[in-house]
């Protein structure tokens, strides 16, 4: 054995001995949060909730105009007009999304209203109600209502002209995205509901809401690109505030600013040991009566 080989062998042996001598510092993951208290819930604005009754069941979606006001406003307006009633899910891809909102039911149609601009990004200021879930120094992950978002670090805000930073929605299951053509500012009436997480859509398509109820319904829609003889459809789409009080579902959602949600985020981050934390793994309970 040469002197160099002997030195390497001795170093490896020392490292092995050190590794054996290290105490076990692993900590048990935090327990799942218990039952939420009354303070952990919030009631969505009924003007920002869509009740989508499909032939497969009911989907309840919360719009988030804070991140995409023009897009949320367009879909709300068309729902109020009854535009979406009877339209099919004409393009549905396993592990991806379910697309609808085309009066021609094939992906080439639109409403008679003008196209709207892209809202892939929004400006986040100190006063925007974001519940921070993970601070990655250069970026921050959080929630606005039930919608997961990422933004630049708020430490950059004092350096910008408007005192805000750039932010965008994350495409987790249930997230509501606006469809468009090749031109970024070509969105009109078509939208899609995510069946799975799909980060490649981020910063390229406007995310403007999330399904609170009915992920199982979204996942049960017939798959096809395009769907052969599409039968799955939105039978009726209404804004919650337009539904008569006697038949209006009563909805409450876990508040991302509450203690229960913070404990759930801690649980999800601990469960992601050895991999990157994803906001898509955070559980957001909803109650409907």
N, C-alpha and C positions, 0 to 999 in steps of 0.2 A: 504494500500500500504506500503510495506516495504521500509526501507531507500535505499536499493540497487536498487529496482524497481524505486523509485522516482528519483534517480540519473540518471539512464538510460533514463527515460522519459525526464528529463530536458536536457540531452545531445542531444538526438534526436531532440528536439524542437529547441535547439540552432543551430544545423546543418541545419535544415530546414530553419530557419530564415536567416542564412548566405547565403544559396543557393539562396534564393529569392532576397537577397540584391546584389548578384554578377551582375556586368554589363555584357551586351552581347558583348563579344569580338570577335564573329565570323566575319570573313572577307569574302567578296564575292570572289568566285573563279576567277582566272585570265581569261580574255576573250580568246577565240580561236584565234590563230595567224591569221593575215591577209594574203593577197596574198604574196607568196615568191618573193623576188627580184632576179635579175640575180646572185647575190653573194651567194644565198642560194642553188644553184643547183650544182651538179657534173656530169661528164660524165663517166660512167663505162668504164673500160678497155675492149675493144672488145674481147680480148683473154680470158676474164673471164666471158663471158656471153654466156649462152646456149639459143637458140631459139628452143623451143619444140613445134612443130605443131602436135596437136592431132586431132582426129575426133570430139572432142567437142570444139575445139578452140585452141588458142595459149597461151602458158605459156612461159614467159621469166624469166630465172633464172640467178642470179649473183653468181658465185663461189667466195669463200673467201679463197684463198690459204694462206693468212696470218695465219689462224688458223689450217688448215689441208692441207699442201702442197701436200702430197703424194696422198691423197684421191681426191682432186680437180684435180690433174694432171692425175690420172687414168680415171676419168669420162670425162675430156676434151679429152684425147687421144682416148678413145672409141668412143666419138661423132665424132671426126675427121675421124675415120675409117668407120663411118656409121653403127657401131655395133648396135645402139639402134633403128634404123629405123624399124618400123613395130612391135615392141615388145608391148605386152599388159600390162595393169594394172590388174594383176592377183589376188592381195590381197588388198582389199579396205575396211576399217572399219570406219563406221560413228563415228564422234567425235574423230578420231584418225589420220589415214594417208592413202595414196594411194601408193602401192609398185609396182615397175616395174624393168626393166633392166635384166630380165632373158631370155636367148635365148630359153629356154624350156617353158617359159610362165607358170610356175607352182611353182617356188620358190626353185627348186633344182639345177638349172643350173648356169653357170658362163662363162666368157670369157676364152680363152686359155692362158691368161696372169696369172702369179703367184698371189696368194693372197697378200694383202697388210696389213701392221701393223695397229693396232688401233691408232686413233688420238683423243681419247676422251677428252684429255687435251692438252693445249698448254702453253708455257711460255710467260708471258706478261712482257715486260720491259718498262722502262720510255719512250723509243722512239717509242713504238707501238702506232699507231694512234687510240686510243680509245676515243670516245666521252662519257664522264661520264654522266650518267643520275641520279644515286642515290648512295650516299655514306652511307652505313649501318655500318660503322666503321670496322667490321670484314670482310666485303665483299663490293665490288663495282660492280654496274650494269652499263653497258654501251653498246655502239654499235661500231662495226667495219664494216664500210659500212652499209648495211641494216641488218646485223646479230646481234641480241642481245646476249650479253655475260655476264657472271659473273666471277669475279676474287677475289682472296684474296686481302686484302687491300695492296695498294702499299707502305704503311708504313713498311711492312715486307720486301720489296725488299732489303734494305741495309743489312739485316741479312742473306740473302741466298747466296750460293756459286756463283751463276751466276748473282746476282743482279736483279733477276726476280721473279715473283710470278706465282702460278698456276691459270689457267683460263679455262673456258669451254663454249660452246655454249648453248643457251637456246632454247627449242623446242616450238616456237610460230607458229601460222598458217603461212604456206608458207615456213617454214624452210626445207632445203634439208638435209636429213640424209642418212648415208651409212648403208645398211643392212649387216648382217653377220650371221654366224651360232653360235653355242654355244661357240666356241673358239673365244676369242676377236680379234685375228689377222687373221680372216677368211673372211674379206671383199674382194670383187672381182669386180663385175659389177653391182650388184643390189643396187638400192637406193629407197628412198621414199620421198614423199612430204606431209607435214603436212596439215591436214584438220582443225585441232584445236590445242590449246596448250596442251602439255602433258609433264609435268615436270619429270615424272618417267623415261623418256629416257635419261635425262641429266647425264653425266659422264659414260654412258653405251653404247652409240652409237655416232659415229662421226658426228657432225654437220659441214657442210662445205659450206653452201650457203643459199640463200633464193629467193623465187619467187618474182620478182618485179611486174610482170603483170600476171594475170590469176588465181587468187585465186578462182574466180567463176567457172573456168574450172575445177580446182582440185576438188572442192566440188560437181561438177556435174557428176563425174565419177561413174559408176555403182558400187554399194556396194556388197561385198561378201567375205567370208573367207573360202575357195577361192571363187572368182567370178564364178558363174555358166555361162558357155559359154561366156567368156570374149570377148567383142567386142570393148571396149574402148582401144585405142592404141596410141602410139607415132608414128605417120606416118613418121615424119622426125625430126631428132635432129641435129642441126648444131651449131658450134661455130660462134658467131657473126662476127668475123674477117674473116671467110671463106665465108661469103655471099657476092656476088657481090655488089659493092657500089651502083649501081642503085636500088637494091631491099632491101638493108640493112635498117632495122628500125633504126631511130635516137632516142636514149634513153637518158633521163636525170633523175636524181634521187635527192631528197633532200639530201643535205650534212649534216651528223650528227654534223659536226663542226660549222655549220652556226647558225645565230641568229634565223631563223625561227624554226629550229629544237629544239633549247633550249626553245623557247616559247611553242612549242607543248609538250615537256616533262613536263614543268610546269603545263600546262593545264591537262595532263593525271594524274599527281600526285595529283592535287587538286580534280579531279573527283573521285579519289580513297579514299576520306575521309572516315575514319572508317574501311578501309580494306587495305591490303598490296598492295603497288604499284607494277604493273607488266609491264615489258618492252613490253609485248605483246599488251598492250593497246595504245602504241605510234603509231600515224599515220605517214606513210612515203610516201608522194606523189611521183608519177612517171609520166612522160610524154613520150609518144611514138608517133612519127610521121613517 
